[in-house]
Amino acid sequence: MFTSKDSAGQSIGLIPDKTASKAVVNVRGIKNSDKTGSRYLDVEFTLVGGEFNGRKVWSIIMDPTFDGNTPEAKSLGKKFIVRMLEAAGLVTVGDEASYGRFPTLQDVVNALNGQTVAIKVGIKKGDQGYADKNTVSDYYSPNPESGYAERFKQVMSGSAGSSAPTLGGKPSFLSTPKGNNPF
Protein backbone atom coordinates (compact mmCIF):
# COMPACT_ATOMS: atom_id res chain seq x y z
CA MET A 1 0.00 0.00 0.00
CA PHE A 2 2.64 2.61 1.04
CA THR A 3 6.19 2.77 -0.29
CA SER A 4 9.24 4.92 0.33
CA LYS A 5 8.51 6.69 -2.95
CA ASP A 6 5.25 8.08 -1.53
CA SER A 7 7.19 10.63 0.53
CA ALA A 8 9.08 11.91 -2.50
CA GLY A 9 7.53 14.48 -4.73
CA GLN A 10 7.48 17.92 -6.16
CA SER A 11 7.45 20.99 -4.01
CA ILE A 12 4.27 23.02 -4.31
CA GLY A 13 6.39 25.96 -5.41
CA LEU A 14 5.86 29.67 -5.24
CA ILE A 15 2.74 31.47 -6.36
CA PRO A 16 3.77 33.51 -9.43
CA ASP A 17 4.79 37.12 -8.90
CA LYS A 18 1.99 39.68 -9.44
CA THR A 19 -0.80 37.13 -8.94
CA ALA A 20 -3.95 38.99 -7.92
CA SER A 21 -6.33 37.22 -5.55
CA LYS A 22 -9.04 37.54 -2.98
CA ALA A 23 -7.70 36.57 0.43
CA VAL A 24 -9.05 36.06 3.94
CA VAL A 25 -7.17 38.02 6.61
CA ASN A 26 -5.83 36.43 9.80
CA VAL A 27 -3.81 38.83 11.95
CA ARG A 28 -1.63 36.50 14.00
CA GLY A 29 -0.48 39.23 16.33
CA ILE A 30 1.06 42.62 16.90
CA LYS A 31 4.77 41.94 17.29
CA ASN A 32 8.01 43.76 18.01
CA SER A 33 11.13 43.15 15.96
CA ASP A 34 14.11 41.95 17.99
CA LYS A 35 16.46 43.33 15.32
CA THR A 36 15.07 46.83 14.75
CA GLY A 37 12.72 47.52 17.66
CA SER A 38 9.92 48.29 15.21
CA ARG A 39 6.35 47.03 15.71
CA TYR A 40 4.23 45.36 13.06
CA LEU A 41 1.20 43.23 12.35
CA ASP A 42 2.04 39.61 11.53
CA VAL A 43 -0.60 38.72 8.93
CA GLU A 44 -1.53 35.46 7.21
CA PHE A 45 -3.63 35.58 4.05
CA THR A 46 -5.51 32.54 2.73
CA LEU A 47 -6.17 32.87 -0.99
CA VAL A 48 -9.77 32.38 -2.08
CA GLY A 49 -10.77 31.03 -5.49
CA GLY A 50 -8.75 30.41 -8.61
CA GLU A 51 -5.76 28.20 -9.17
CA PHE A 52 -4.21 28.93 -5.78
CA ASN A 53 -7.33 28.52 -3.64
CA GLY A 54 -6.41 27.69 -0.06
CA ARG A 55 -2.72 28.61 -0.39
CA LYS A 56 -1.31 30.89 2.29
CA VAL A 57 0.84 33.99 2.02
CA TRP A 58 2.37 35.80 4.99
CA SER A 59 3.26 39.44 5.31
CA ILE A 60 4.03 42.10 7.85
CA ILE A 61 2.36 45.48 8.00
CA MET A 62 4.14 48.17 9.96
CA ASP A 63 2.22 49.68 12.89
CA PRO A 64 1.35 53.27 11.92
CA THR A 65 0.70 54.16 15.57
CA PHE A 66 4.10 53.09 16.96
CA ASP A 67 6.51 55.97 17.57
CA GLY A 68 9.51 53.64 17.19
CA ASN A 69 8.71 52.99 13.50
CA THR A 70 10.17 55.28 10.86
CA PRO A 71 7.85 57.82 9.23
CA GLU A 72 8.10 55.87 5.95
CA ALA A 73 7.17 52.59 7.65
CA LYS A 74 4.24 54.21 9.46
CA SER A 75 2.97 55.78 6.22
CA LEU A 76 3.16 52.50 4.30
CA GLY A 77 1.49 50.59 7.14
CA LYS A 78 -1.30 53.14 7.26
CA LYS A 79 -1.85 52.92 3.50
CA PHE A 80 -2.06 49.12 3.57
CA ILE A 81 -4.41 49.03 6.55
CA VAL A 82 -6.72 51.62 5.02
CA ARG A 83 -6.82 49.73 1.72
CA MET A 84 -7.76 46.53 3.56
CA LEU A 85 -10.49 48.33 5.52
CA GLU A 86 -11.85 49.72 2.24
CA ALA A 87 -11.63 46.36 0.45
CA ALA A 88 -13.45 44.60 3.29
CA GLY A 89 -16.22 47.23 3.30
CA LEU A 90 -15.45 48.20 6.88
CA VAL A 91 -15.32 51.88 5.92
CA THR A 92 -17.33 53.77 3.34
CA VAL A 93 -15.23 55.37 0.61
CA GLY A 94 -16.21 59.02 0.45
CA ASP A 95 -17.45 59.14 4.07
CA GLU A 96 -14.45 60.36 6.03
CA ALA A 97 -16.27 59.85 9.36
CA SER A 98 -16.41 56.10 8.71
CA TYR A 99 -12.59 55.93 8.83
CA GLY A 100 -12.69 57.09 12.45
CA ARG A 101 -14.54 53.97 13.63
CA PHE A 102 -11.25 52.37 14.69
CA PRO A 103 -9.63 54.38 17.49
CA THR A 104 -6.90 51.79 18.22
CA LEU A 105 -4.82 49.36 16.25
CA GLN A 106 -6.40 46.50 18.21
CA ASP A 107 -9.83 47.68 16.97
CA VAL A 108 -8.50 47.46 13.41
CA VAL A 109 -7.13 43.96 14.03
CA ASN A 110 -10.45 42.80 15.49
CA ALA A 111 -12.37 44.22 12.53
CA LEU A 112 -10.06 42.80 9.83
CA ASN A 113 -9.76 39.24 11.13
CA GLY A 114 -11.81 36.93 8.93
CA GLN A 115 -12.53 39.60 6.30
CA THR A 116 -11.89 39.14 2.58
CA VAL A 117 -9.59 41.62 0.86
CA ALA A 118 -7.85 41.88 -2.52
CA ILE A 119 -4.07 41.45 -2.71
CA LYS A 120 -1.20 41.22 -5.16
CA VAL A 121 1.20 38.41 -4.35
CA GLY A 122 4.90 39.09 -4.68
CA ILE A 123 8.10 37.13 -4.26
CA LYS A 124 10.66 38.14 -1.65
CA LYS A 125 14.19 37.02 -2.48
CA GLY A 126 15.70 34.71 0.10
CA ASP A 127 18.89 35.61 1.89
CA GLN A 128 21.29 34.09 4.42
CA GLY A 129 20.53 30.59 3.16
CA TYR A 130 16.74 31.00 3.13
CA ALA A 131 14.72 30.27 -0.01
CA ASP A 132 12.60 32.81 -1.87
CA LYS A 133 9.10 33.14 -0.45
CA ASN A 134 5.75 34.65 -1.29
CA THR A 135 4.57 37.81 0.39
CA VAL A 136 1.97 40.49 -0.29
CA SER A 137 3.39 43.20 -2.53
CA ASP A 138 0.27 45.39 -2.62
CA TYR A 139 -3.32 45.73 -1.52
CA TYR A 140 -6.17 46.65 -3.86
CA SER A 141 -8.92 49.06 -2.85
CA PRO A 142 -12.27 50.16 -4.28
CA ASN A 143 -11.27 53.77 -3.57
CA PRO A 144 -10.80 55.52 -6.94
CA GLU A 145 -8.04 57.67 -5.40
CA SER A 146 -5.98 54.55 -4.62
CA GLY A 147 -5.31 53.94 -8.31
CA TYR A 148 -6.54 50.37 -7.87
CA ALA A 149 -10.34 50.61 -8.08
CA GLU A 150 -10.58 48.81 -11.45
CA ARG A 151 -8.12 46.13 -10.40
CA PHE A 152 -10.05 45.68 -7.15
CA LYS A 153 -13.27 45.10 -9.12
CA GLN A 154 -11.52 42.53 -11.34
CA VAL A 155 -10.10 40.64 -8.37
CA MET A 156 -13.34 40.59 -6.42
CA SER A 157 -15.34 39.48 -9.48
CA GLY A 158 -12.86 36.68 -10.17
CA SER A 159 -11.80 38.06 -13.55
CA ALA A 160 -8.28 39.15 -12.57
CA GLY A 161 -5.33 37.54 -14.32
CA SER A 162 -1.96 37.00 -12.71
CA SER A 163 0.03 39.64 -14.54
CA ALA A 164 -2.19 42.64 -15.23
CA PRO A 165 -0.46 46.00 -15.08
CA THR A 166 -0.39 47.74 -11.74
CA LEU A 167 -1.14 51.37 -11.05
CA GLY A 168 0.23 53.76 -8.45
CA GLY A 169 -1.33 56.48 -6.43
CA LYS A 170 -2.11 57.39 -2.86
CA PRO A 171 -5.48 58.36 -1.44
CA SER A 172 -5.44 61.95 -0.21
CA PHE A 173 -6.90 61.01 3.20
CA LEU A 174 -3.77 58.98 4.01
CA SER A 175 -1.62 62.05 4.46
CA THR A 176 -2.72 62.87 8.01
CA PRO A 177 -4.72 61.13 10.71
CA LYS A 178 -8.32 62.30 11.21
CA GLY A 179 -9.06 63.72 14.65
CA ASN A 180 -7.50 61.72 17.48
CA ASN A 181 -7.63 58.48 15.50
CA PRO A 182 -4.51 56.99 13.93
CA PHE A 183 -6.49 56.12 10.79
C-alpha atoms as an extended CHARMM CRD file, in Angstrom:
* protein
*
       183  EXT
         1         1  MET       CA              0.0000000000        0.0000000000        0.0000000000  PROA      1               0.0000000000
         2         2  PHE       CA              2.6400000000        2.6070000000        1.0440000000  PROA      2               0.0000000000
         3         3  THR       CA              6.1870000000        2.7750000000       -0.2920000000  PROA      3               0.0000000000
         4         4  SER       CA              9.2380000000        4.9250000000        0.3320000000  PROA      4               0.0000000000
         5         5  LYS       CA              8.5140000000        6.6910000000       -2.9460000000  PROA      5               0.0000000000
         6         6  ASP       CA              5.2500000000        8.0830000000       -1.5310000000  PROA      6               0.0000000000
         7         7  SER       CA              7.1910000000       10.6280000000        0.5270000000  PROA      7               0.0000000000
         8         8  ALA       CA              9.0830000000       11.9080000000       -2.5050000000  PROA      8               0.0000000000
         9         9  GLY       CA              7.5330000000       14.4770000000       -4.7270000000  PROA      9               0.0000000000
        10        10  GLN       CA              7.4830000000       17.9180000000       -6.1640000000  PROA      10              0.0000000000
        11        11  SER       CA              7.4540000000       20.9950000000       -4.0110000000  PROA      11              0.0000000000
        12        12  ILE       CA              4.2670000000       23.0170000000       -4.3120000000  PROA      12              0.0000000000
        13        13  GLY       CA              6.3880000000       25.9570000000       -5.4110000000  PROA      13              0.0000000000
        14        14  LEU       CA              5.8590000000       29.6720000000       -5.2410000000  PROA      14              0.0000000000
        15        15  ILE       CA              2.7420000000       31.4690000000       -6.3640000000  PROA      15              0.0000000000
        16        16  PRO       CA              3.7660000000       33.5090000000       -9.4320000000  PROA      16              0.0000000000
        17        17  ASP       CA              4.7950000000       37.1160000000       -8.8970000000  PROA      17              0.0000000000
        18        18  LYS       CA              1.9930000000       39.6760000000       -9.4430000000  PROA      18              0.0000000000
        19        19  THR       CA             -0.7970000000       37.1300000000       -8.9360000000  PROA      19              0.0000000000
        20        20  ALA       CA             -3.9530000000       38.9880000000       -7.9170000000  PROA      20              0.0000000000
        21        21  SER       CA             -6.3290000000       37.2150000000       -5.5480000000  PROA      21              0.0000000000
        22        22  LYS       CA             -9.0400000000       37.5440000000       -2.9820000000  PROA      22              0.0000000000
        23        23  ALA       CA             -7.7000000000       36.5690000000        0.4260000000  PROA      23              0.0000000000
        24        24  VAL       CA             -9.0490000000       36.0620000000        3.9360000000  PROA      24              0.0000000000
        25        25  VAL       CA             -7.1690000000       38.0210000000        6.6090000000  PROA      25              0.0000000000
        26        26  ASN       CA             -5.8290000000       36.4310000000        9.7980000000  PROA      26              0.0000000000
        27        27  VAL       CA             -3.8110000000       38.8320000000       11.9500000000  PROA      27              0.0000000000
        28        28  ARG       CA             -1.6300000000       36.5010000000       14.0020000000  PROA      28              0.0000000000
        29        29  GLY       CA             -0.4840000000       39.2300000000       16.3340000000  PROA      29              0.0000000000
        30        30  ILE       CA              1.0610000000       42.6180000000       16.9030000000  PROA      30              0.0000000000
        31        31  LYS       CA              4.7730000000       41.9400000000       17.2910000000  PROA      31              0.0000000000
        32        32  ASN       CA              8.0150000000       43.7570000000       18.0120000000  PROA      32              0.0000000000
        33        33  SER       CA             11.1290000000       43.1470000000       15.9640000000  PROA      33              0.0000000000
        34        34  ASP       CA             14.1100000000       41.9500000000       17.9860000000  PROA      34              0.0000000000
        35        35  LYS       CA             16.4560000000       43.3320000000       15.3170000000  PROA      35              0.0000000000
        36        36  THR       CA             15.0670000000       46.8320000000       14.7510000000  PROA      36              0.0000000000
        37        37  GLY       CA             12.7190000000       47.5240000000       17.6630000000  PROA      37              0.0000000000
        38        38  SER       CA              9.9220000000       48.2880000000       15.2120000000  PROA      38              0.0000000000
        39        39  ARG       CA              6.3480000000       47.0280000000       15.7140000000  PROA      39              0.0000000000
        40        40  TYR       CA              4.2310000000       45.3590000000       13.0620000000  PROA      40              0.0000000000
        41        41  LEU       CA              1.1950000000       43.2310000000       12.3530000000  PROA      41              0.0000000000
        42        42  ASP       CA              2.0360000000       39.6120000000       11.5340000000  PROA      42              0.0000000000
        43        43  VAL       CA             -0.6050000000       38.7180000000        8.9270000000  PROA      43              0.0000000000
        44        44  GLU       CA             -1.5300000000       35.4620000000        7.2140000000  PROA      44              0.0000000000
        45        45  PHE       CA             -3.6290000000       35.5800000000        4.0500000000  PROA      45              0.0000000000
        46        46  THR       CA             -5.5100000000       32.5400000000        2.7340000000  PROA      46              0.0000000000
        47        47  LEU       CA             -6.1670000000       32.8650000000       -0.9930000000  PROA      47              0.0000000000
        48        48  VAL       CA             -9.7710000000       32.3840000000       -2.0820000000  PROA      48              0.0000000000
        49        49  GLY       CA            -10.7710000000       31.0300000000       -5.4940000000  PROA      49              0.0000000000
        50        50  GLY       CA             -8.7510000000       30.4070000000       -8.6050000000  PROA      50              0.0000000000
        51        51  GLU       CA             -5.7650000000       28.2020000000       -9.1740000000  PROA      51              0.0000000000
        52        52  PHE       CA             -4.2070000000       28.9250000000       -5.7800000000  PROA      52              0.0000000000
        53        53  ASN       CA             -7.3330000000       28.5200000000       -3.6400000000  PROA      53              0.0000000000
        54        54  GLY       CA             -6.4080000000       27.6880000000       -0.0560000000  PROA      54              0.0000000000
        55        55  ARG       CA             -2.7190000000       28.6140000000       -0.3890000000  PROA      55              0.0000000000
        56        56  LYS       CA             -1.3120000000       30.8920000000        2.2930000000  PROA      56              0.0000000000
        57        57  VAL       CA              0.8390000000       33.9890000000        2.0200000000  PROA      57              0.0000000000
        58        58  TRP       CA              2.3690000000       35.7970000000        4.9860000000  PROA      58              0.0000000000
        59        59  SER       CA              3.2630000000       39.4440000000        5.3080000000  PROA      59              0.0000000000
        60        60  ILE       CA              4.0350000000       42.0960000000        7.8490000000  PROA      60              0.0000000000
        61        61  ILE       CA              2.3570000000       45.4820000000        8.0010000000  PROA      61              0.0000000000
        62        62  MET       CA              4.1400000000       48.1710000000        9.9610000000  PROA      62              0.0000000000
        63        63  ASP       CA              2.2250000000       49.6760000000       12.8880000000  PROA      63              0.0000000000
        64        64  PRO       CA              1.3510000000       53.2670000000       11.9230000000  PROA      64              0.0000000000
        65        65  THR       CA              0.7050000000       54.1600000000       15.5740000000  PROA      65              0.0000000000
        66        66  PHE       CA              4.0970000000       53.0920000000       16.9620000000  PROA      66              0.0000000000
        67        67  ASP       CA              6.5060000000       55.9710000000       17.5750000000  PROA      67              0.0000000000
        68        68  GLY       CA              9.5050000000       53.6430000000       17.1880000000  PROA      68              0.0000000000
        69        69  ASN       CA              8.7110000000       52.9920000000       13.5030000000  PROA      69              0.0000000000
        70        70  THR       CA             10.1690000000       55.2810000000       10.8570000000  PROA      70              0.0000000000
        71        71  PRO       CA              7.8460000000       57.8240000000        9.2280000000  PROA      71              0.0000000000
        72        72  GLU       CA              8.0950000000       55.8740000000        5.9450000000  PROA      72              0.0000000000
        73        73  ALA       CA              7.1670000000       52.5860000000        7.6540000000  PROA      73              0.0000000000
        74        74  LYS       CA              4.2420000000       54.2100000000        9.4590000000  PROA      74              0.0000000000
        75        75  SER       CA              2.9700000000       55.7820000000        6.2250000000  PROA      75              0.0000000000
        76        76  LEU       CA              3.1600000000       52.5030000000        4.3030000000  PROA      76              0.0000000000
        77        77  GLY       CA              1.4940000000       50.5920000000        7.1420000000  PROA      77              0.0000000000
        78        78  LYS       CA             -1.3020000000       53.1400000000        7.2650000000  PROA      78              0.0000000000
        79        79  LYS       CA             -1.8530000000       52.9160000000        3.4960000000  PROA      79              0.0000000000
        80        80  PHE       CA             -2.0580000000       49.1150000000        3.5660000000  PROA      80              0.0000000000
        81        81  ILE       CA             -4.4110000000       49.0330000000        6.5540000000  PROA      81              0.0000000000
        82        82  VAL       CA             -6.7250000000       51.6240000000        5.0220000000  PROA      82              0.0000000000
        83        83  ARG       CA             -6.8170000000       49.7260000000        1.7170000000  PROA      83              0.0000000000
        84        84  MET       CA             -7.7590000000       46.5290000000        3.5610000000  PROA      84              0.0000000000
        85        85  LEU       CA            -10.4910000000       48.3280000000        5.5220000000  PROA      85              0.0000000000
        86        86  GLU       CA            -11.8530000000       49.7180000000        2.2400000000  PROA      86              0.0000000000
        87        87  ALA       CA            -11.6350000000       46.3560000000        0.4520000000  PROA      87              0.0000000000
        88        88  ALA       CA            -13.4480000000       44.5970000000        3.2940000000  PROA      88              0.0000000000
        89        89  GLY       CA            -16.2200000000       47.2280000000        3.2980000000  PROA      89              0.0000000000
        90        90  LEU       CA            -15.4510000000       48.2020000000        6.8840000000  PROA      90              0.0000000000
        91        91  VAL       CA            -15.3200000000       51.8790000000        5.9160000000  PROA      91              0.0000000000
        92        92  THR       CA            -17.3260000000       53.7710000000        3.3360000000  PROA      92              0.0000000000
        93        93  VAL       CA            -15.2290000000       55.3650000000        0.6100000000  PROA      93              0.0000000000
        94        94  GLY       CA            -16.2130000000       59.0190000000        0.4470000000  PROA      94              0.0000000000
        95        95  ASP       CA            -17.4470000000       59.1390000000        4.0660000000  PROA      95              0.0000000000
        96        96  GLU       CA            -14.4530000000       60.3630000000        6.0340000000  PROA      96              0.0000000000
        97        97  ALA       CA            -16.2720000000       59.8540000000        9.3550000000  PROA      97              0.0000000000
        98        98  SER       CA            -16.4090000000       56.0960000000        8.7130000000  PROA      98              0.0000000000
        99        99  TYR       CA            -12.5950000000       55.9250000000        8.8300000000  PROA      99              0.0000000000
       100       100  GLY       CA            -12.6920000000       57.0870000000       12.4510000000  PROA      100             0.0000000000
       101       101  ARG       CA            -14.5360000000       53.9660000000       13.6280000000  PROA      101             0.0000000000
       102       102  PHE       CA            -11.2480000000       52.3730000000       14.6860000000  PROA      102             0.0000000000
       103       103  PRO       CA             -9.6280000000       54.3760000000       17.4890000000  PROA      103             0.0000000000
       104       104  THR       CA             -6.9020000000       51.7920000000       18.2240000000  PROA      104             0.0000000000
       105       105  LEU       CA             -4.8190000000       49.3580000000       16.2490000000  PROA      105             0.0000000000
       106       106  GLN       CA             -6.4040000000       46.4980000000       18.2060000000  PROA      106             0.0000000000
       107       107  ASP       CA             -9.8340000000       47.6830000000       16.9750000000  PROA      107             0.0000000000
       108       108  VAL       CA             -8.5020000000       47.4620000000       13.4140000000  PROA      108             0.0000000000
       109       109  VAL       CA             -7.1330000000       43.9580000000       14.0310000000  PROA      109             0.0000000000
       110       110  ASN       CA            -10.4490000000       42.8000000000       15.4940000000  PROA      110             0.0000000000
       111       111  ALA       CA            -12.3710000000       44.2180000000       12.5280000000  PROA      111             0.0000000000
       112       112  LEU       CA            -10.0630000000       42.7970000000        9.8270000000  PROA      112             0.0000000000
       113       113  ASN       CA             -9.7610000000       39.2370000000       11.1310000000  PROA      113             0.0000000000
       114       114  GLY       CA            -11.8130000000       36.9300000000        8.9250000000  PROA      114             0.0000000000
       115       115  GLN       CA            -12.5270000000       39.5950000000        6.2990000000  PROA      115             0.0000000000
       116       116  THR       CA            -11.8880000000       39.1390000000        2.5830000000  PROA      116             0.0000000000
       117       117  VAL       CA             -9.5870000000       41.6230000000        0.8620000000  PROA      117             0.0000000000
       118       118  ALA       CA             -7.8530000000       41.8750000000       -2.5170000000  PROA      118             0.0000000000
       119       119  ILE       CA             -4.0730000000       41.4540000000       -2.7060000000  PROA      119             0.0000000000
       120       120  LYS       CA             -1.1970000000       41.2240000000       -5.1610000000  PROA      120             0.0000000000
       121       121  VAL       CA              1.2040000000       38.4110000000       -4.3460000000  PROA      121             0.0000000000
       122       122  GLY       CA              4.9040000000       39.0860000000       -4.6790000000  PROA      122             0.0000000000
       123       123  ILE       CA              8.0990000000       37.1260000000       -4.2580000000  PROA      123             0.0000000000
       124       124  LYS       CA             10.6630000000       38.1380000000       -1.6540000000  PROA      124             0.0000000000
       125       125  LYS       CA             14.1910000000       37.0200000000       -2.4800000000  PROA      125             0.0000000000
       126       126  GLY       CA             15.6960000000       34.7140000000        0.1000000000  PROA      126             0.0000000000
       127       127  ASP       CA             18.8930000000       35.6110000000        1.8870000000  PROA      127             0.0000000000
       128       128  GLN       CA             21.2870000000       34.0910000000        4.4220000000  PROA      128             0.0000000000
       129       129  GLY       CA             20.5250000000       30.5940000000        3.1650000000  PROA      129             0.0000000000
       130       130  TYR       CA             16.7380000000       31.0050000000        3.1340000000  PROA      130             0.0000000000
       131       131  ALA       CA             14.7230000000       30.2710000000       -0.0050000000  PROA      131             0.0000000000
       132       132  ASP       CA             12.6020000000       32.8110000000       -1.8660000000  PROA      132             0.0000000000
       133       133  LYS       CA              9.0980000000       33.1400000000       -0.4460000000  PROA      133             0.0000000000
       134       134  ASN       CA              5.7510000000       34.6490000000       -1.2940000000  PROA      134             0.0000000000
       135       135  THR       CA              4.5700000000       37.8090000000        0.3900000000  PROA      135             0.0000000000
       136       136  VAL       CA              1.9730000000       40.4860000000       -0.2890000000  PROA      136             0.0000000000
       137       137  SER       CA              3.3930000000       43.1990000000       -2.5330000000  PROA      137             0.0000000000
       138       138  ASP       CA              0.2750000000       45.3890000000       -2.6220000000  PROA      138             0.0000000000
       139       139  TYR       CA             -3.3210000000       45.7280000000       -1.5210000000  PROA      139             0.0000000000
       140       140  TYR       CA             -6.1720000000       46.6460000000       -3.8610000000  PROA      140             0.0000000000
       141       141  SER       CA             -8.9240000000       49.0630000000       -2.8470000000  PROA      141             0.0000000000
       142       142  PRO       CA            -12.2670000000       50.1610000000       -4.2830000000  PROA      142             0.0000000000
       143       143  ASN       CA            -11.2750000000       53.7710000000       -3.5650000000  PROA      143             0.0000000000
       144       144  PRO       CA            -10.8040000000       55.5240000000       -6.9420000000  PROA      144             0.0000000000
       145       145  GLU       CA             -8.0360000000       57.6680000000       -5.4010000000  PROA      145             0.0000000000
       146       146  SER       CA             -5.9810000000       54.5480000000       -4.6170000000  PROA      146             0.0000000000
       147       147  GLY       CA             -5.3070000000       53.9400000000       -8.3140000000  PROA      147             0.0000000000
       148       148  TYR       CA             -6.5390000000       50.3680000000       -7.8740000000  PROA      148             0.0000000000
       149       149  ALA       CA            -10.3390000000       50.6130000000       -8.0810000000  PROA      149             0.0000000000
       150       150  GLU       CA            -10.5800000000       48.8070000000      -11.4460000000  PROA      150             0.0000000000
       151       151  ARG       CA             -8.1180000000       46.1260000000      -10.4000000000  PROA      151             0.0000000000
       152       152  PHE       CA            -10.0460000000       45.6810000000       -7.1460000000  PROA      152             0.0000000000
       153       153  LYS       CA            -13.2710000000       45.0950000000       -9.1240000000  PROA      153             0.0000000000
       154       154  GLN       CA            -11.5150000000       42.5320000000      -11.3450000000  PROA      154             0.0000000000
       155       155  VAL       CA            -10.0970000000       40.6420000000       -8.3710000000  PROA      155             0.0000000000
       156       156  MET       CA            -13.3390000000       40.5920000000       -6.4170000000  PROA      156             0.0000000000
       157       157  SER       CA            -15.3440000000       39.4800000000       -9.4770000000  PROA      157             0.0000000000
       158       158  GLY       CA            -12.8610000000       36.6790000000      -10.1690000000  PROA      158             0.0000000000
       159       159  SER       CA            -11.8050000000       38.0650000000      -13.5480000000  PROA      159             0.0000000000
       160       160  ALA       CA             -8.2820000000       39.1460000000      -12.5690000000  PROA      160             0.0000000000
       161       161  GLY       CA             -5.3300000000       37.5440000000      -14.3210000000  PROA      161             0.0000000000
       162       162  SER       CA             -1.9630000000       37.0010000000      -12.7130000000  PROA      162             0.0000000000
       163       163  SER       CA              0.0250000000       39.6400000000      -14.5410000000  PROA      163             0.0000000000
       164       164  ALA       CA             -2.1890000000       42.6420000000      -15.2310000000  PROA      164             0.0000000000
       165       165  PRO       CA             -0.4600000000       46.0050000000      -15.0810000000  PROA      165             0.0000000000
       166       166  THR       CA             -0.3870000000       47.7440000000      -11.7370000000  PROA      166             0.0000000000
       167       167  LEU       CA             -1.1380000000       51.3690000000      -11.0490000000  PROA      167             0.0000000000
       168       168  GLY       CA              0.2320000000       53.7560000000       -8.4480000000  PROA      168             0.0000000000
       169       169  GLY       CA             -1.3330000000       56.4830000000       -6.4260000000  PROA      169             0.0000000000
       170       170  LYS       CA             -2.1080000000       57.3920000000       -2.8620000000  PROA      170             0.0000000000
       171       171  PRO       CA             -5.4830000000       58.3570000000       -1.4360000000  PROA      171             0.0000000000
       172       172  SER       CA             -5.4420000000       61.9450000000       -0.2080000000  PROA      172             0.0000000000
       173       173  PHE       CA             -6.8950000000       61.0100000000        3.1950000000  PROA      173             0.0000000000
       174       174  LEU       CA             -3.7670000000       58.9760000000        4.0120000000  PROA      174             0.0000000000
       175       175  SER       CA             -1.6170000000       62.0550000000        4.4610000000  PROA      175             0.0000000000
       176       176  THR       CA             -2.7150000000       62.8700000000        8.0120000000  PROA      176             0.0000000000
       177       177  PRO       CA             -4.7240000000       61.1290000000       10.7140000000  PROA      177             0.0000000000
       178       178  LYS       CA             -8.3170000000       62.2960000000       11.2130000000  PROA      178             0.0000000000
       179       179  GLY       CA             -9.0570000000       63.7220000000       14.6550000000  PROA      179             0.0000000000
       180       180  ASN       CA             -7.5020000000       61.7240000000       17.4770000000  PROA      180             0.0000000000
       181       181  ASN       CA             -7.6350000000       58.4780000000       15.5010000000  PROA      181             0.0000000000
       182       182  PRO       CA             -4.5100000000       56.9910000000       13.9330000000  PROA      182             0.0000000000
       183       183  PHE       CA             -6.4950000000       56.1240000000       10.7940000000  PROA      183             0.0000000000
